[in-house]
Amino acid sequence: MENSKGKNKQVSQQDYSESQSTPYCITRRYGSLTFEETVQNVKNGLKKLGLDLIAEFDVREYLSSDMEKIPRHLILMVCEKETALNLISKDVQMSVLFPCNVTIKEVEHNTIIEVSIENTDITWSSAKKKEIMEVAKNTKNILKKLLDTIEQQNVKL
């Protein structure tokens, strides 16, 4: 691991295409919600989908002493017991790849918020087992549903 002294590193400026379409995550941006509203809607969505929030990691808090101007950035570690049991029963080493990560990042000073989910089709593919890939596909589909519910929770009829 690299150890740098001083507070000279900065987060590179993001543009809309920079964080899109990576093989390991599926990303969506939201412009109608604040960071706080997005975090709350993600947590509510996780609960509705039957996913457990295992841990929350504040990237900005962790890196603030070493980076200047880091935007708000949370990593939520999420899991579902049946999925975890299924993975462990098929390959005990799969525990290194879960819980899944969902990230919430401030992209443009609380006007654009980006939510990314882990693409388990890719991240779990190194197991090279058909039965794990079936679990991965199901997990990815559940996480994609989360992205669909985030803005809808703020719609008032």
N, C-alpha and C positions, 0 to 999 in steps of 0.2 A: 504494500500500500504506500502511496505517495504521501509524504508529509511536507507541506509547504508552510513557511512562516510568513506572517504579514497578512494584511487584509487587502490584497491587490487583485484578487480574482473577481470577475463579474460574470453574471449570467448573460449569455449572448442574447441579443434582441431576437425575439421570435417573430416570424411572420406566419400567416395562416397556413401555409403549406409545410412549414418546418416540422410540425409535430404530427402531421397527418400520415396515414398509410405506412406505418412501420410494421414489419412482420410480427413483432411480439406484442403489439398493443393496438386496440381499436379506440379511436379518439373522437370526441364530439365537442364542439364549442357552443357555448350558450351566451347570448348577449342580453337576455331579458332578466337575468337574476344576478344578485350580488354574490360575492364569495360565500358569505354566511348562509344565504338562502340555499345556495347550491349544496353546501355541506349538509345542511339540515334535510334537504330533499333527497340527497344520496342516502343518508342514514335511514330516513323513512322508507325509501325504496328497498333498501337491503332487508329491512324488517318485513315488509310486505312480501318479498320474494323468498322469505324463509332462510336468509343468510345471516350468519352471526358475525358481528363486528368483534374480532379478536383483539386488535390493537390499532392504535392511531399514532402515527409518527409525523411530527411537525418538522419538515425539512428545513424551513427558514430558521426556526429556533435552533436546530442542530448546527447549521452552517453559518449563522449570522456573525460569529466571531471571526470567521475566515473569508467571508464574501461580502462585498458591498452590494447594496441595493437588490437583495434577493426578494423576489415576490413571494406572496403567500403560496404555500405548496404543502399539501397534506398527502400522506400515503395511508390509506385504510387497508388493513389486512383483514380479509373476510374469508369465511369458510362455512361449510355446511357439513354437519357430522356424518350424515349418510355418505356423502362424497368422500370425505376423509377416510372413513372405514372401508369404502370400496377401493380406494387407491392403495391403502396400506395392505389390504388383503391380497391385492394383485401384485404388488411390488413394494416391499417395505422401504426401499430407498426413495420412493416418491415423496416421503415426508420432507425431503429437502426442497421440494417444489410447491409446497402449500404451507400456509394459506395463500390465496390469490391476492393480488394487489389491485386496488382501485386508487387512482391519483386524482387529486383536485388541485388545479393550478390557476393562479391569477396570471392572465396573459397581458392584459392592458389595463392596469390600475383600476381594477374592480369593474371594468366595463365588459370585458370578455373573460369568461371562465371556461377552462378546459377540463374535461373529465376523461380519463383514460382507463380502460379496463384491460386486464391481462388477456391476451389471446392464447388460451390454453391449448388450442390446436397446435400452436407452434411451441410454446414453452414446455409442454408435456410430451412433445413428439420424440424427444431423445430416449424415452423409455422403449420405443420401438415394439410396443405390444398392442395388438388390436383392441383388446378389452380396455386398455387405458385410453386409447384414442376415442373410444365410444364415450367414456366418462368425460374426456376433455371437450368433445363436441357439445355434450349436454351442458357442461359448466359454462362454456363460451356463450351458448344460447341464453342461459339464465342471466349472465352478466350483461349481454346485449339488451335484454329487456330493461335492465336498470337504466341504461342510457335513454331509452324511450320514455321513461316515466319522470325524469328529472324536471323538465319544464312544465309538463302537464299538471304537476302538483300545485303550481302557482296560478293556474287558470281559474278565474272566478266567473261563475255563470250567473 
